[in-house]
Structures are given as C-alpha cells and as structure tokens.
Amino acid sequence: MAENVKQKNDSGVDWRNLLQRVLSVPAIGPLLALIAAALFFYSQNPRFLELNTISIILNQNSWIAVLAIGQTLIILTAGIDLSNGSAMAVGMVVTAHLAVNQAMDPLLALLIGFAVTIGFGIFNGLLVTQLDLPPFIVTLGTLNIAFAMTRLVSTTIIRPLPDLHTFFGNRFSFRDILPDGIEPAFTNLIGEVAMDTRFAYGIVATIVLYLIVWLILRETDFGRHIYAIGDDPEAARLMGIPVNRVLVMVYGLAGLSYALAGWLLLGRLTSGDPNVGQTANLDTITAVVIGGTSLFGGRGNILGTLIGALIVGVFITGLQSIGVPILYQRLITGVLVIMAVALDQFSQRIR
C-alpha cells in the first residue's frame, strides 16, 4: 500500500518541492509583497491599478530605481553609500549651470556633470580602500561635501534646459511607435486605453539598465567577485581577487548610475534643482533592503532592488491616494525598512 502511494507521488508533481524552489528565488518575496500592496490599495481605490496611475508611479520612481542600482552594488560588497543623492544633485546642477548660465554645448555640459558625479564615486572608493575607512563615515563626509558644492554652484532652480537634458522626460505611447500594419491587431490585443497610455523614455532606460547590471552580476567574473568580496573580503583576497581594485570599480560604477539617475531626473523636472536628492540615500537603501539585498553583503539580487523601488513607489502613491498625510507616509516607510532589516538579520542567524 505504502509503495503504491510512493509510486503515485513519484509519478505526479511534487508540489511541496516546487513551492520551495519557487520561494527560494530571491525576487519572489519582494514580488509577492508588491502584488499584495497593489491589491490592497486597489481595494481602497479602484482607479489605483489603471494604466495612467501605473505610468505615473513608474515615471516618478524611475530615477530612484536607477540611483538604487549603485547602492545595490555597494551594499553587495558590505558597504553603504549615504552620499548618492547629493552626488547626483551636484552633477545635475553643474550640467544645468554650464548649459544654461554658461551657454556651453549641452553634450559637453552633460559629460562634465557625469564626470563630477562619477568622480565622487571613485573618490569614495579610494578613501575606503586606500585609507581603510568605513564606507559609512566616508560617504557621510562626501555627502556634506557634495551638498556644499551644489549650493556653491547654484542656490536657485536653473531653467530652461536644452532638449538633450530633458530627453528622458519625453513620453510615448504604443500608438506612436508601432508600425501602421500591426497597430490594429495590437489594439485589439491590449485595448484602446493601453494604446494611448503615455510612458516616459526614462522608464525604458531604467529597464535596460537593470537588465545590463543583472547580466553583469550573473554572467561575469566581475559580478562574482562583487558577491565574493561582500561575503568575505579576506577569503576573496586569498582566492586572488584584487579586492581594492574591484571596490574602486564598484564605487565608480555606482557614481555612473547616480549620473544616469540625475539625467532621468532632469527630464522629469525639466530644470536643475539644487534641492533634490536630500532623502534619496534613505529611499535607495529602503528599496535595496526591501528588495532582499542583505546589508551584511554577499547576498541579494538586482531585480529585487527594482521591485523594492516599485514597492516604495506603490506605498507612497497609494497612501497619497487614500489621503494619508506625508509624515505618516515616511513613518510607514521607516517601519517597512526596520521590518526588512530585522527579517534579514533573523535569516542570517538561522543560516
């Protein structure tokens, strides 16, 4: 009898094993949390899951998601970056100031702004590796340096910006980009409303950047070195991994992601605002932690960070839609971070 049951189980689907395998995927937990949050706010406001609302959430949070790419890379190495929002802001303001106030070529101004922001990232990496300083202290110092530099460049909003600088704020619909031959069939498939919903080019850029970083972390030696350093830097050094060089590259790439986030934000704001990014460090840490990346380093998934950024965006937009004051929005976000870190620490102890 027992043998017959065993044979029956062997011939069927092992649902328990399948469920365990699904839940072991790092991004599944954050994805389930995102779905639960979206359904909750939909129950409070039926318009919450309309395509226009989704487009607004994606557009408002694309720059935070790109900023969180650099934060993820650094946290994977068991570091942290408190200066990312300020570094992004100084690059943005330098770009806008050179193009508008100094009448510099827009491309050259953009490249100089990128160089400034990337320079902050490399500077952080050199201080961490060459002086053996804690990343928390280093980036706390450069946060204040970048904040002061931003105010030295400009204390007022700079506008109007050249088209190059606002490109990622431009919007498109499926009707704009689909060839005439397949437009009717696609309209029948997704409907008129979906065809006319407009999305910013910054959303497309965000998705492309995440796919690139996902491939780097998954398929390259450099990506594997990042995880190894975060897990145990001394063991990584004994394995022949150039730890200091990899760390400087990580901080430099983080600076590049901050510069790209600044470009997306220029498109969204259509101006150079020296006041932006003041809480971006906390927003990106929130997205990274909620997305399942461990603050202890060596464990996490870049796609989880994207989902984490969306969770933060869904919560903020959802709370606004049901009339929750902004102070309570920040309070709830803080509770989410504490819960995510506590869960991560609990899982570390079990492991």
N, C-alpha and C positions, 0 to 999 in steps of 0.2 A: 504493500500500500504506500509506504513512505517513498519507496523507489519510484512508483508511478507518479507521485506528486512531484518529486525531484525532476523526473524526466519532463513533466509538464511545464515546470518552471524553467527548465533549461531551454525548452523549445519555444517558450514565449519571450516577451520583453521583460527584462529586469528593470522595472520602473524605479525601484529604490536606487540602484546603481546609476541609472540615467539621471535621476534627480540630483544625486550627489555630484555627478560630473558637471551638470549644468550650473549648480550653485557654486562650484569651485572656480568658475570663470570669474576673474576679478571684477569685471564691469557689470556682472549680473545684479549684485546687491544694489549699487547706485542706480541702475536702470529701473529696478523694481521700485525703489524709493521715488524716482522721478515720475513713474506712472501713477503711483499712489498719490503723490502730491497733486498732479494734474487732475486726477479724477476727483479728489477732494474739492479743489477749487471749482471744478466744473459743476459739482453738486450744489455749490453755493451761488454760482453764476453761470448759467447755461451758455453764455457767449464766450466763456473763457477759452474753449478749445476751437473757436473759429479761426480760420486761416489768417485773418488780419491780426488777431491777437498773437498768434504764434509768430507771425512775421515781426511784430513789434518786439516780442521777447528775444528773438534771435538777433535782431539788429541792435538792441540795447546792450546785449551781453557778449557780442562777438569780440569786442576789444578786450574785455575781461578774460574771455576764454583764451585769446592769443597771449595775453600777459601771463596767464597761468601756465602756459607751456614752459616758459623759462623757470617759473617757480617749481614746477614738477621736476625738471631736470636737476635742479639744485637740491631739492628735498630728497630725491632718489640717492644722492651722494651723502645723505645725512646732514646736509646744510640747510640754510634758510636765507631768504633774501627779503629784508624789510625795506629796501631802497627802490624796488622795482617801479612803483608808481611815480616816485619823484624823478627817477632816471628817465622814465618815459616822458614826463612833463617837460623836463629841461630840453630834451631833444625836439619835442613838438614846438616849444616856444622859440628855440633857436631857428628851426626851419621856417616858421611863420615870420619871425622878425627879419631874417635875411631876405626872404622873398617879397615881403610887403614893405617893410620900412627901409630896407637897403636896396630894393629893386634888383636883387640877384636873380639869375636864371633859376626857375623853380626846381629843375632837376638837381642842379649843384647845391641849392639850399637844402633839398631833401637829403642828399648824400652827406652833407656836413652834419645835419641833425642826426642821421643814422650813426655817423662816426662818433658823435658825442655820447650817444646812448650806449653804443657797443663799448666805447672806451670806459664807461662806468662799470660795465660788466667785467671787462678784463682787469680793471683796477681792483675790483673786489676779489677776483680770483688770485691775483698776485699777492694781495695782502694776506689772504687765507693761507696760501701755500708757502710763500717765502718768509713771512713773519710768524707763521703758525698761530694766527689769531683766530678766535672763534667766529664763525660766519655771522652769528647774531650781533656781536659787537661791531664787526667790520661794517656790515650793511646798515646798522643803526647810525654809525658815523657818516657813511656816504649818503644816507637818506637826508641828513641835515645839510650836507654839502650841496647835494642836488637841489634841495628846496631853496637854499640861499641863492644858488646860481640862477635858478628860474626867475626869482624876483629881481636879480640884478639885470637880467636881460630885459624883462618887461613886467610891469605890475598891472597892466591893462589887457583886455582882450584884443587880439590882433585880427583884423579882417579888412577887406575880403580876401580870401585865399585864391591862388591860381587853381585851375581845373585839375591839374595833376595831383595836388594835395587833397582835393575833395573827391577824387575818383571813386573810392570805395564806399562813399555815401550815396552814389547814384543807384537808382533802383531799376529793376527789370521785372517783367512778367514772362510766363511761358509763351504767351501770345507774341511777345516781342522777339523771342529768339528761335521759335520753331519755324521750320520751312512751311510755306503755304500748303504744300502737298500733304503733310501729315497732321496739320493743325486740326482739321475736323475730327479725325479719328482720336487724337489725344484729348480733344474737348469732350467727346463722348465718354472717354475713359475716366477723366477726373472732374469734369463739370465746368460750367462757365465761371463760377466763383473762383475756383482754383486757378483757372487760366488767367484771370485778371488780377489775382493777388500779387502784389509787388514785393520783391525781396531786394535787399541791398547787396551789392557786389562784395561787400565785406564778409557776408555770410559764406559765400562761395570760397573766398580766400581763407577763411578760418577752417573750413572743412579740408581744403587742400593741405594746409599747413599741418593739421593734425594727422592726416594720412602719411605725410612725409616723415614726421617725427616718429609715428608708430612703426614705420618700416625701419627707420634708423635704429630704434631701440630693439626691435625684434630680430633684424636680419644682419646687423653689422657687428664687428668686433668692438667698435667704439661703444655701441649700446650695451653690449655685455659687460664691458669694462665699467660703465657707469653703475650697473647693478652690483658688480663685484666690490667696487670701492665703497658703496653705501652699506653693503653687508659687513665687510671687514677690511678696512684700508691696509692694515698691516699684512694680512693674508694676500691681498691683491698685489702688494709690493713684492712679496716673496714669490709670487707667480710670474713676476717680470712685467707687470703692468706699470707704465710710467704714471704713477698716481698724480703727481703735481701737474704734469702736462695735461692730463685728461681733465683735471679740475679747472684749470685755467680755460681750457676749451669749453667746458660746460658753462662757466660763468660768461664767457664771451658769446656763446650761442644764446644764453639767456638774455644778454643785452640786445642781441639781434631780434629776439622775439618781442622785447619791450619796444624797440624801434618800430617794428611792424604794427604792434598794437597802437602805438601813437599815430601812425599813418591812418589806420582804420578810424581812430577817434577823431582825427582832423576831418575825415569825410563825414562823420556823423554830426559833429558840432559846426562844421564849416567855418571854424575860427581857431586861432591859437589861444587857449585859455590857460593862464599860469596857475589857476586854482584847481585844475583837475588832478586826479590821481592821489589825493591825500589819504584816502582809505583803501586804495587799490591793493596795497600789500595785504591787508586783512581779508579783502574779498578773494584774492587769489589763494591765500592759504586756506580759506574756507572751502573753495572749490576743490583744491587738491586733496584736502583731508576727507571731505565728504565723498570725493571720487574714489577713495580707497587706497590712496598712497600713504605709506607709513611715514610718520615723522622721524622714525628711527632709521630710515634709509634702507635701500636694498630691496624694497618691495612696493609694487604699485604698477599702474597701467595708465598710459597717457589718454586712452579713450575714456577711462574712468574720470579723469580730470574734466574732459569735455562735458560728460554727463553731470559732474559736480557743479560746473559753471551754470548749466541749464537748470539744475535744482535750485540754486541760489536765485536765478532769474525768475523761475516759476514762483518761488515763495514770495519774492518782493512784489512781483506783478500781481500775484493772487491776493496777497494781503492788502495791496492798494485797492484792488477791485472790490473787496468787501469792507473797505473803509477803516482798516486798521491804521492808527497813527504811525508816523515814521519811527518814532522812538521805540515803539513795540516791535516794529519790523526788525530793527537792529537787535533788540533783545532776543527775539526768536531765532535770528541767525546765529547769535552768540551761543544760545543753548544747543543749536544743531552742531556747532563746532565742538563744544565740550563733549557732547554725546559721541561724536565720531572719534575724537581722540581717546576717550575712555574705552570705547569698543576696540580700537586699535591696540591700546595698551593691554587690555584683557586678553586679546588674541595672542599678543606677544608672550604673555606669561604662560598661556596654555601651550604655545609652541615650544 
